[in-house]
Amino acid sequence: MSGLQASTLTRKIAPDHFPQWVLYCAAGIIAFSLISVGLVRITGNGPDQKAAAPTVQRSLVFQDHNDGGVRVEDGVTGKTLTVLQGEQGFVRGTLRALTRERYSRGIGSELPFELIARVDGRVTLFDPSTGQRVDLESFGPTNTGEFARFLAMQPE
């Protein structure tokens, strides 16, 4: 073996190093995230911000029928506003999401929901028994209208 080959074989190979810039970037992203969340919480501009004042509010009770329909009652008077027949996908899906939480807490369907139209044009379906709410405008004007019509309905 020549001297060049021998020195190459005996020289220690340096271990791989993780690039420090990656660690600095990760630390920066984490710090930015924590600061952003802190600012949103402090300023109150987060998803749990205070809702606008209500313009119209109505208590509603939804009762399933054996024939697959859903009876919508005024939560105060108990009078029937309408009976929903057919698929009613958005209404049923929204109610299913809210009633799932009720049943997990052992709360029945006899307690009313609150349907609230707000000054800023938003419509919210709120369950006072669980504290859950669905901001209906998030699903578009057609789906919001499916619930908003209950605000103006008179008993049958």
MARFI-350295 format. One line per 8 residues: number of its first residue (from 1); their letters; for each residue x negated, z, y negated of N, C-alpha, C. Coordinates in Angstrom, 3 decimals. Atoms other than C-alpha are relative to their C-alpha. Layout:
N
NUM = A = X,Z,Y,X,Z,Y,X,Z,Y ~ ...
REM end
This chain:
156
1 = MSGLQAST = -0.823,0.000,1.168,0.000,0.000,0.000,-0.874,0.000,-1.242 ~ 0.767,0.028,1.235,-1.197,-0.742,-3.411,0.370,1.213,-0.841 ~ -0.221,-1.162,0.855,-1.352,1.897,-6.135,1.320,-0.097,-0.759 ~ -1.235,0.179,0.742,1.615,0.410,-7.977,1.203,0.340,0.868 ~ -1.126,-0.292,-0.901,3.910,0.600,-4.965,0.067,1.479,0.333 ~ 0.026,-1.415,-0.347,2.868,4.129,-4.099,0.544,0.843,-1.143 ~ -0.484,-0.803,1.120,3.552,5.424,-7.600,1.490,-0.214,-0.214 ~ -1.429,0.272,0.131,6.952,3.766,-7.620,0.779,0.794,1.033
9 = LTRKIAPD = -0.694,-0.716,-1.063,7.939,5.387,-4.333,-0.029,1.506,-0.225 ~ 0.104,-1.443,0.180,6.752,8.839,-5.303,0.660,0.480,-1.291 ~ -0.643,-0.396,1.250,8.332,8.805,-8.747,1.436,0.437,0.286 ~ -1.356,-0.496,-0.206,11.543,10.825,-8.854,0.977,-0.846,-0.794 ~ -1.049,0.751,0.665,14.691,8.990,-9.703,0.839,0.987,-0.789 ~ -0.768,-0.895,0.868,16.544,10.582,-12.633,1.472,-0.027,0.423 ~ -1.420,-0.015,-0.368,20.080,11.741,-11.815,0.834,-0.677,-1.082 ~ -0.903,0.627,0.951,22.986,9.924,-13.434,0.548,1.055,-0.948
17 = HFPQWVLY = -0.559,-0.900,1.003,24.270,11.508,-16.623,1.346,-0.557,-0.446 ~ -1.309,0.396,0.523,27.876,11.454,-17.723,-0.141,-0.186,-1.507 ~ 0.188,0.234,1.437,28.030,9.931,-21.207,0.707,1.057,-0.843 ~ -0.554,-1.063,0.832,28.562,12.653,-23.788,1.068,-0.503,-0.952 ~ -0.991,0.524,0.940,30.552,10.387,-26.070,1.401,0.026,0.601 ~ -1.308,-0.065,-0.654,33.367,10.343,-23.491,0.573,1.414,-0.134 ~ -0.445,-1.383,0.151,33.568,14.135,-23.601,0.422,0.291,-1.436 ~ -0.361,-0.200,1.402,33.595,14.110,-27.410,1.337,-0.674,-0.326
25 = CAAGIIAF = -1.274,0.704,0.233,36.415,11.543,-27.444,1.166,0.767,0.628 ~ -1.055,-0.766,-0.661,38.458,13.557,-24.935,0.308,1.281,-0.776 ~ -0.210,-1.215,0.795,37.949,16.729,-26.974,0.729,-0.326,-1.296 ~ -0.671,0.423,1.227,39.013,14.861,-30.113,1.472,-0.300,0.222 ~ -1.394,0.320,-0.317,42.199,13.581,-28.480,0.795,1.273,0.257 ~ -0.676,-1.272,-0.280,43.087,17.060,-27.224,0.220,0.776,-1.293 ~ -0.138,-0.715,1.271,42.425,18.606,-30.642,1.069,-0.662,-0.872 ~ -1.014,0.719,0.781,44.515,15.898,-32.361,1.400,0.307,0.527
33 = SLISVGLV = -1.305,-0.285,-0.600,47.391,16.508,-29.930,0.475,1.404,-0.349 ~ -0.371,-1.382,0.308,47.362,20.260,-30.457,0.350,0.178,-1.478 ~ -0.283,-0.097,1.439,47.230,19.923,-34.237,1.316,-0.688,-0.329 ~ -1.251,0.728,0.255,50.046,17.346,-34.229,1.215,0.806,0.445 ~ -1.114,-0.805,-0.506,52.316,19.519,-32.098,0.207,1.218,-0.892 ~ -0.107,-1.154,0.890,51.542,22.511,-34.297,0.659,-0.357,-1.324 ~ -0.600,0.419,1.265,52.429,20.602,-37.468,1.479,-0.322,0.151 ~ -1.416,0.318,-0.226,55.693,19.321,-35.995,0.801,1.281,0.145
41 = RITGNGPD = -0.702,-1.279,-0.177,56.669,22.835,-34.959,0.123,0.759,-1.318 ~ -0.005,-0.751,1.253,55.734,24.371,-38.321,0.949,-0.630,-1.019 ~ -0.826,0.676,1.005,57.489,21.737,-40.443,1.450,-0.154,0.424 ~ -1.380,0.132,-0.467,60.620,21.594,-38.272,0.478,-1.425,0.115 ~ -0.385,1.407,-0.096,60.578,17.804,-38.012,-0.020,-0.523,1.429 ~ 0.058,0.399,-1.394,60.593,17.735,-34.224,1.359,-0.359,0.555 ~ -1.267,0.371,-0.631,63.272,16.761,-31.733,1.032,1.118,-0.018 ~ -0.935,-1.117,0.052,64.798,20.221,-32.031,0.339,0.375,-1.451
49 = QKAAAPTV = -0.275,-0.255,1.413,65.259,19.880,-35.793,1.457,0.373,-0.213 ~ -1.367,-0.405,0.318,68.346,21.247,-37.447,0.873,-1.232,-0.166 ~ -0.924,1.123,0.071,71.323,18.956,-37.100,0.680,-0.026,-1.369 ~ -0.733,0.160,1.259,73.153,17.568,-40.115,1.353,0.703,0.109 ~ -1.280,-0.707,0.035,76.372,19.254,-41.178,1.102,-0.838,0.664 ~ -1.088,0.747,-0.646,79.458,18.323,-39.136,1.079,-0.396,-1.002 ~ -1.141,0.427,0.809,82.249,16.313,-40.733,1.293,0.185,0.776 ~ -1.153,-0.167,-0.888,84.652,16.338,-37.787,-0.511,0.618,1.293
57 = QRSLVFQD = 0.382,-0.646,-1.252,84.515,18.565,-34.733,1.259,0.221,0.817 ~ -1.165,-0.177,-0.865,86.822,18.703,-31.749,-0.428,0.546,1.351 ~ 0.229,-0.545,-1.336,86.914,20.769,-28.568,0.724,-0.882,1.002 ~ -0.571,0.862,-1.035,87.512,18.675,-25.468,-0.268,0.578,1.380 ~ 0.154,-0.383,-1.409,88.091,19.532,-21.827,0.224,-1.262,0.823 ~ -0.084,1.163,-0.868,87.520,16.866,-19.186,0.316,0.489,1.408 ~ -0.430,-0.404,-1.340,89.377,17.272,-15.872,0.067,-1.222,0.908 ~ -0.067,1.087,-0.983,88.889,15.051,-12.817,1.349,0.012,0.696
65 = HNDGGVRV = -1.234,0.164,-0.781,92.015,13.712,-11.108,-0.354,-0.429,1.412 ~ 0.211,0.432,-1.385,92.389,13.056,-7.395,-0.097,-1.514,0.117 ~ 0.006,1.460,-0.070,92.958,9.349,-8.103,-1.247,-0.613,-0.651 ~ 1.235,0.502,0.586,89.538,9.052,-9.776,0.018,-0.040,-1.514 ~ -0.088,-0.016,1.450,90.777,9.303,-13.346,-0.550,1.285,-0.580 ~ 0.473,-1.185,0.709,89.547,11.749,-15.939,0.974,0.266,-1.136 ~ -0.930,-0.386,1.060,92.041,13.585,-18.107,-0.797,0.659,-1.118 ~ 0.662,-0.555,1.174,90.814,14.333,-21.621,1.035,0.833,-0.745
73 = EDGVTGKT = -0.929,-0.925,0.657,92.491,17.391,-23.158,-0.615,0.531,-1.286 ~ 0.439,-0.711,1.186,92.298,18.945,-26.578,-0.361,1.414,0.452 ~ 0.476,-1.304,-0.456,90.267,22.131,-26.001,0.716,1.171,-0.626 ~ -0.702,-1.077,0.684,92.382,24.169,-28.423,1.448,0.082,0.484 ~ -1.420,-0.006,-0.353,95.947,23.121,-27.593,0.242,-0.204,1.492 ~ -0.181,0.299,-1.421,95.427,22.030,-23.976,0.830,-1.252,0.250 ~ -0.810,1.212,-0.153,97.451,18.870,-24.641,-0.878,-1.176,0.380 ~ 0.730,1.169,-0.479,96.410,15.648,-22.956,-0.135,-1.028,-1.120
81 = LTVLQGEQ = 0.246,1.061,0.973,94.803,13.110,-25.286,0.086,-1.365,0.663 ~ -0.015,1.251,-0.740,94.301,10.365,-22.720,-0.463,0.265,1.427 ~ 0.531,-0.034,-1.365,93.556,9.697,-19.073,-0.851,-1.245,0.165 ~ 0.925,1.114,-0.181,90.530,7.538,-18.429,0.101,-0.509,1.422 ~ -0.084,0.632,-1.320,90.982,5.117,-15.548,-1.148,-0.991,0.140 ~ 1.047,0.991,-0.228,88.471,2.802,-13.989,-1.374,0.631,-0.012 ~ 1.375,-0.445,-0.152,84.739,3.032,-14.052,-0.453,0.953,-1.102 ~ 0.393,-0.860,1.123,84.069,4.481,-17.537,-1.425,0.523,0.186
89 = GFVRGTLR = 1.366,-0.363,-0.385,80.352,4.466,-16.680,-0.723,0.923,-0.962 ~ 0.758,-0.834,0.923,78.891,5.910,-19.856,0.619,1.382,-0.153 ~ -0.675,-1.291,0.151,81.497,8.634,-20.281,-0.246,0.855,1.234 ~ 0.215,-0.759,-1.245,81.237,9.675,-16.637,-1.453,0.430,0.163 ~ 1.419,-0.336,-0.137,77.440,9.553,-16.644,-0.420,1.130,-0.924 ~ 0.326,-1.051,0.961,77.176,11.696,-19.761,0.587,1.335,0.444 ~ -0.634,-1.240,-0.459,79.650,14.239,-18.438,-0.667,0.526,1.265 ~ 0.665,-0.419,-1.240,77.924,14.286,-15.058,-1.291,0.742,-0.313
97 = ALTRERYS = 1.259,-0.653,0.372,74.630,15.185,-16.720,0.244,1.405,-0.549 ~ -0.289,-1.316,0.579,76.196,18.060,-18.654,0.624,0.959,1.015 ~ -0.645,-0.892,-0.970,78.351,19.409,-15.821,-0.948,0.418,1.118 ~ 0.989,-0.389,-1.018,75.396,19.430,-13.415,-0.651,1.324,-0.399 ~ 0.598,-1.246,0.482,73.822,22.143,-15.570,1.004,1.146,0.062 ~ -1.029,-1.042,-0.098,77.116,24.044,-15.715,0.114,0.526,1.426 ~ -0.168,-0.422,-1.399,77.481,24.083,-11.946,-1.215,0.748,0.509 ~ 1.189,-0.727,-0.441,73.876,25.194,-11.468,-0.001,1.435,-0.526
105 = RGIGSELP = -0.106,-1.352,0.568,74.730,28.227,-13.648,1.285,0.702,0.419 ~ -1.244,-0.602,-0.463,78.069,28.863,-11.957,1.105,-0.017,-1.027 ~ -1.016,0.131,1.042,80.133,27.771,-14.957,0.962,-1.115,0.400 ~ -0.997,0.987,-0.399,83.374,25.914,-14.256,0.253,-1.049,-1.068 ~ -0.308,1.109,0.907,84.858,22.859,-15.939,1.104,0.336,-0.994 ~ -1.116,-0.344,0.884,87.596,24.753,-17.779,-0.444,0.296,-1.441 ~ 0.496,-0.248,1.358,85.395,25.593,-20.789,-0.168,-1.325,-0.740 ~ 0.062,1.280,0.733,85.529,22.955,-23.541,-1.410,-0.374,-0.451
113 = FELIARVD = 1.170,0.564,0.650,82.771,20.721,-24.828,0.358,-0.165,-1.472 ~ -0.227,0.258,1.418,82.356,20.171,-28.563,-0.501,-1.403,-0.312 ~ 0.372,1.333,0.463,82.369,16.606,-29.868,-0.099,0.079,-1.519 ~ 0.281,-0.235,1.416,80.817,16.590,-33.335,-0.457,-1.296,-0.663 ~ 0.446,1.095,0.858,80.613,13.786,-35.915,-0.695,0.642,-1.196 ~ 0.817,-0.628,1.033,77.946,14.527,-38.515,-0.075,-0.856,-1.268 ~ 0.105,0.646,1.306,77.361,13.663,-42.169,-0.910,-1.230,0.057 ~ 0.958,1.106,-0.064,74.432,11.402,-41.273,0.435,-1.116,0.955
121 = GRVTLFDP = -0.527,1.055,-0.868,76.616,9.311,-38.933,-0.235,0.215,1.486 ~ 0.253,-0.266,-1.417,75.412,10.822,-35.691,1.210,0.652,0.642 ~ -1.062,-0.635,-0.782,77.818,11.893,-32.965,-0.674,0.730,1.152 ~ 0.640,-0.849,-1.000,76.873,14.738,-30.645,1.052,0.586,0.925 ~ -0.813,-0.715,-0.984,78.450,16.024,-27.440,-0.785,1.252,0.357 ~ 0.694,-1.276,-0.155,77.551,19.705,-27.217,0.747,0.872,0.995 ~ -0.577,-0.934,-0.957,78.138,22.155,-24.382,-0.374,1.416,-0.430 ~ 0.335,-1.349,0.475,78.347,25.639,-25.931,-0.294,0.989,1.118
129 = STGQRVDL = 0.224,-0.940,-1.100,78.304,27.297,-22.511,-1.428,-0.062,0.541 ~ 1.378,0.127,-0.484,74.803,25.977,-21.665,-0.999,-0.254,-1.120 ~ 0.894,0.329,1.109,73.411,24.999,-25.071,-0.532,-1.415,0.046 ~ 0.468,1.380,-0.095,72.819,21.413,-23.950,0.780,-0.889,-0.954 ~ -0.669,0.967,0.860,73.583,18.522,-26.255,-0.495,-1.397,0.321 ~ 0.351,1.402,-0.158,73.604,14.761,-26.048,0.287,-0.672,-1.335 ~ -0.170,0.750,1.234,73.017,12.797,-29.230,0.386,-1.422,0.397 ~ -0.566,1.223,-0.551,75.241,9.846,-28.419,-0.490,-1.267,-0.682
137 = ESFGPTNT = 0.440,1.204,0.697,73.925,7.459,-31.077,-1.271,-0.572,0.610 ~ 1.206,0.483,-0.676,70.761,7.189,-29.000,0.320,-1.098,1.006 ~ -0.405,0.967,-1.013,72.745,5.029,-26.577,0.690,-1.219,-0.591 ~ -0.557,1.172,0.652,73.977,2.504,-29.138,1.421,0.227,-0.487 ~ -1.315,-0.190,0.624,77.168,2.045,-31.152,1.169,-0.151,0.971 ~ -1.103,0.177,-0.956,79.314,0.856,-28.248,0.218,1.265,0.807 ~ -0.119,-1.227,-0.787,78.583,3.915,-26.130,0.396,1.189,-0.865 ~ -0.411,-1.065,0.911,78.904,6.224,-29.135,1.494,-0.089,-0.248
145 = GEFARFLA = -1.424,0.210,0.233,82.328,4.704,-29.771,0.874,0.458,1.149 ~ -0.761,-0.474,-1.163,83.427,5.612,-26.242,0.414,1.458,-0.170 ~ -0.322,-1.406,0.248,83.309,9.269,-27.273,0.637,0.200,-1.364 ~ -0.491,-0.194,1.367,83.971,8.929,-31.018,1.505,-0.225,-0.098 ~ -1.459,0.255,0.041,87.478,7.617,-30.312,0.820,1.261,0.287 ~ -0.722,-1.242,-0.314,88.432,11.068,-28.977,0.211,0.867,-1.243 ~ -0.131,-0.799,1.219,87.942,12.534,-32.463,1.312,-0.269,-0.729 ~ -1.203,0.370,0.746,90.931,10.658,-33.898,1.259,-0.039,0.862
153 = MQPE = -1.166,0.107,-0.881,93.229,10.695,-30.852,0.994,1.127,-0.229 ~ -1.074,-0.979,0.049,96.566,12.446,-31.024,0.514,0.205,1.431 ~ -0.506,-0.243,-1.348,98.101,14.066,-27.916,1.103,-0.995,0.375 ~ -1.011,0.942,-0.513,100.226,11.778,-25.749,1.355,0.624,0.046
REM end
